[in-house]
Amino acid sequence: MQKLRTIYQKGEHLQAHLNNGTFSVLIKFKRLSQKNIQDNFTEIRAWIEELNRSPFKIEFQQIGYRSLGEQSIPKVLHLNQEQFLKYLSKERAFERHIYLCQMSFDKFPKLETLLRENPSLVMEYDEIWEKLLAVCDYFVAHPKPNCYIRELEIEGVDTKFIEQYKKIVDKLLSTILESDFFDNTVTKLSHHGFERRYGLRYDLPTIRFRILDKSLYIHGLSDISLPLDEFKKLDLASKTVYITENKINGLSFPNIKGAMVIFGLGYGVESLKDVAWLREKKLFYWGDIDTHGFAMLSQIRSYFLHIKSLGMDEKVIYSCKQLAVEESDSKRFLGELKSLTSEEQSVFERLKDDFYQKRFRLEQERIPLSIINL
């Protein structure tokens, strides 16, 4: 039964119907050993008799056993499409899937190729398929709507629906929309990729920073958070910008003439890549001394080639080794990094190889500012 369910989930029966083909199932029986037959003779005999009474076509083979003689053993089960669906009680589901496919073809002819090749999409989302088509209707009529997802006025579709089903909605929209109506340079849905791809508004990341020079305070304010689009326009008179992975370090930075610190972004440093004025500043990045800390350093250097690392070297490692903890196996970054200096690459490789100690991780909050060359 489980094998038949697995075959069903692939949707090959629906694909055969949509492409005017035929569908049948062949399931090979596991060959029975002599010991298995001897130990379970009564049960196996009853099972074979039951198979002989079934409406299915079963191919037997004659096998000679040393102590049992020649036995007629089931080899292959043959099911046609009708028998297959009836055995799984999926006749009504099959009719509904045909109906949904035809509805899709009628509304959006461009979906025909997609669904003929991937009919399991309709099977997987059959309960919400009509809502998915309603979403498609809306975007065809209102491409690049320039509003928030939850503001879309789609009859019968609740405000959270698209957020829950972005992956399948993206697959359908990218198939039916004209190329001018979506941004195909956006290939990932994370970090508001769906919204950017289909011309929707979204809550921009907030950048938190501290001004470390009192003479540069903005109306007496030193600790400020701004939406990314406003931060891009900021361009303070600071000459030096520190970027630190964790919040506490950003809060702990001392006063430094002509400087500011951006903090608490983690892998969110990607949001800084289009901040043009940062390219004119002296930049430093300070992260945890672990595999992900160096992955983030490599990431931000791919945006700002002149950025230097801060406190991420062997001098700090050996000064604070007693404060290290163990990096979780499941969370380690063991890939390749392309934007490290030779010294940084050496430390990164040693972290991966457990050179300093097993799963070495030195959190930047535990490193005294007194040993960091600010």
N, C-alpha and C positions, 0 to 999 in steps of 0.2 A: 504493500500500500504506500509506504513512504517513497519508494522509487517512482511510483506513478504520480504522486504529488509533486515530486521534484521535476518530472517531465512536464507536468501541467503548468507549473510556475514559469517555465521558459517560454510558454506561449506559442510553441511550434504548431499546435493544432489550429490556433486562430490565424497564424501567419499563413498556413496552408490554405485556409478558407479564403483569406483576403487576396491571395495570389492565384486563386482558382486551381490549387493543387490538391493532392490527396494526402491524408495523414494516417499513419498506422504506428503501432508500438510493438517492438520486439523486445521481450525481456528474457534474458538467458537465466536459467536456473543454475544454481551452484551444484556442481557435480557431487553426488553423495559417495562417501567412502564406504568400504565394506564394514568398517567398525561402526560407523554412524548408523547404517541400516540394521546391523545386528543389535545395537544397543537400543534402537527406537523402532523396532520392526513393526509393531502394532500401529503406532502413530503414523509412520510413513506410509504404510499400506492404506490406512484410512484416508490420508491426505491425497494419495494417488487416485483412489476411487472417487473422491470428491472432485478432483480435477477432471476426471473422465465424464462426470455428470454436468460440468459447467458448460455454458453456451459458447465458451471461447475456444478458439483453435489452438491446440497444444501439440507441439511436435515432440515425439518421444524418440529415444535412442536405445538400442540394445547394448548393454554393457555386461561383459562376463566377469563375475567375481569368483575368486578361488574356492570359497566355501559355500557360496550361494548360487553358483551357476549363473546363467544368463538372466538378466532382469531388464524389464522395460522401464526406463527412467525418464521423467520429464526433462526436456532439453530447452525448449523455447516456447514462450507464451506469445500468441499473436492477438492483438486487439485492433479493431478498426476504430475510426473516430467516434462513432455512435456508442460502441461498447465502452470505450475509454471514458467518455464523459458520463455515461450512465453509471459506471462502476464508482466514479468519484462523486456522483450526485451533482454534476456541474452543468447539466443541460440548460437550466434557466440562466445561469451566469454566462454561458456561451452566447445565448441569444442576446443578452444585454450588451455584451462586448461587441457583437456584430452591429447592434443598433448604435452604440456610441461611436464606433469607427465610421459608420456611414454618415452620422450626424457631423462628425469632424470633417470628413471629405467634402460634404455639401457646403459647410460654412467656410472652410479654409482649404481649398484644393492643395495648397503647398504642404499640408500635413500628410498627404497621402503617402508620399515616399517614406517619410519618417515612421509612420505607423505600420506600413507594410514591412519595414525592416525591423521595427521594435514594437510589436504588438503588446508585449508585456507591460508597456507603459499604461495602456488603457486598463489592463487587468489590475495593476498595482494601485491605480488611482480611480478605480471605477466609481467609488462612492462620491467622489468630488469632481468627477470629470466635467460635468455640466457647468460647475462653477469655474473651472479652469477655462472653459470655452468662453464664459461670460467675461472673464478677465481679458482674454485675447480680443474679444469684441471691443472692449473699452479702449485698449491701446491702439487698435487699428483706427478707431474713430478719433482718438485723442493722443497721438504720438507725442512723446516728450512733454508730459503734462505740467512739469515744473511746479509740483506741489508735493506734500508729504504722502507717503503710502497710505496712511490712515485717513487722509482726506479724500481719497478716490471714491467717487459716487457710483458704485457698481451694484445694481439691483441684485439682491439675494446673496451678496458676498459681504461677510462681516469685515471689520476694519483690520483684524489681525490675520486674515486668511493668507494674503500674499507673503507676509513675513514668515508664516509657517511653511509655505510651499515654494520658496524662491527658486529652488533648483529645477523643479519641473516647469514652473512658469517661465523661467529663463529659456529652457529647452524649446518650449512651444513658441515663445515670442521671437526668439532668434531665427526660427524657421519661417514664420509667417510675415514678419515685418520687412518692409523695404530697408535696404542697407542705410539709407539716410535717416531712418527713424530710431537708430540705436548706435551706440558707440562700440564697435567691435574691437577697439584697442583695449578695452577693459575686459579681461578674460577671467578674473576671479570674482566671486560674489562676496568674499569677506571684505571687511573694512568699507562697508557701504558700496561694494562693487556693483550690486544690483541697481541701486539708486543712480549711481554714476552712469551705468550702462544704458539705462532707459529714461534718462532725463527727469529724474525725481529729486526733490529736495531731501536733505537729511541733516541731522544734528551733527554739526562739525565738531571735531575733537577740540578739547579745551587745552590750551598750553599754559602751564603754571610756571612762573619764573620769579626770582628775587633779584632786585637790583642791589648790588653789593657796594655801590659808591653813593653816599648820601647826596652828593651834588647832582646826581642823575635821577633822583626820586621824581616820580610823576605826581604832582600835586601832593607831595608829602607821603606818597604810597610807595612801599618797597616790595611787598609780596602781592603779586597780581596774577589773575587768571583771565585769559582772553580766548574767544573762539579763534580757530585757526585763521580764518580769512582776515580778522582784525590784527592778529599777531603778525601776519605777513606784511602789514603796512607800518609796523611799529618803528623799526630801525632807530634804536637808541644811539646815543653818542658813545656807547661803551666800545672799547677796543678789543676786549677779551670776553669770550662767552664759554662758560663751562656747561657741559651737559652731563648730568649724573643720572644713573639708572634708577636709584631709589629715592623715595620722598625724604626720609630722615636726613640723608646726606645734604640734600638741597636746603633743608631747613637749618642745618648746622654750619653751612659755609660762613666763614668770617667776612668782615668788611675788606674789600679789595678795590683799590682805586681803578676806575675805568672798567669795571667788570660786572657781569651778571651771571646767574646760574639758572639753567632750565632743568627741571627735575620731574621724576615720577612717571616717565613715559614707557620704560621697558622697551619691548619690541615696537611700541608705538612711535619710536623715533622716525619711522617712515613718514609720519605726518610733517616732519621738518624739511623734507627733501626739496620742496618747492619754495622755501623761504629764501628768497634771493639775497637779502641783505646779510645773511649768515656767511655767505661766500667771501665777504669783505672783512670778516672778523678773524681774530686769532682764536682758534677753536681747540677745546680739550674735551675728551670723553673719559668718564670714570665709571666703570661698572664692576660687578662682582668678579672675583677671580675664580671662575668656573667655566665650563664649556659654553654655557649660554652667554656669559658676559663677553667672551671673545666673539661669539656669533653676532651679538649686537654691535660690538665695535666694528667688525667687518661690514655689517650692514650700513652703519652711518658713514663709514669712510667711502662706501660706494657712492654716496651722495656728495660728500665733501672730502675731496682727496687730500686736503692739507690738514685735516684734523689729527691731533696727536693724542695718544692714550696717556692717562694719568693714573699712577698708583697701580698699574697692572703689570708688574714686572717681578723678577726674582728677588730683588732687594726687599720688596714688601712681603713677598711670600715667606722668606726666611726670617724676617723681623716679627711676623705675626703668625707663624706656623702653628703655634700652640692654640690659636683661636679658631682654627679651621674646623669645619664640620664635614659630613659626608654628603655628597651630591647623590640624589636618588637615581638608581639605575634607569628607571622608567622616564626620567626627565633629562637625561644627558643628551647633549648635541654631539653627534659623532660624525657629522658630515664634513665636507671640504669647505674651507673658507678661502676666498680669493683676494681679500683686501687687507691683509695683515702685513706688517713689516717682518723682516726675518727674525728679529728678536721676539716679537709677539707670536709669530708662528711657532717658534721653538717652545714657548711656554704653553701654547695651546696643545701642541702634540704631546708634551709631557703630561699635561692634565688628562688627556685621553688615555695615555699609557700608564697612568697611576704612578708616575715617577716620584712625586713628592710624598704622597701617601695614598692609600686606597680612596678613590672617588673624592679627591681633594676639592674642597669648596671653601673659599674665604669670602664671606659676605662683607661688602664694602662698609656697612654700618659699624663693623667691629674694628675697622682700621682707624687708628688715631690720626686725626688731621695733622698732628705734629710731624708725622713722617712722610706726609704727602707734600711734594714740592709745588705749592700753589703759586 
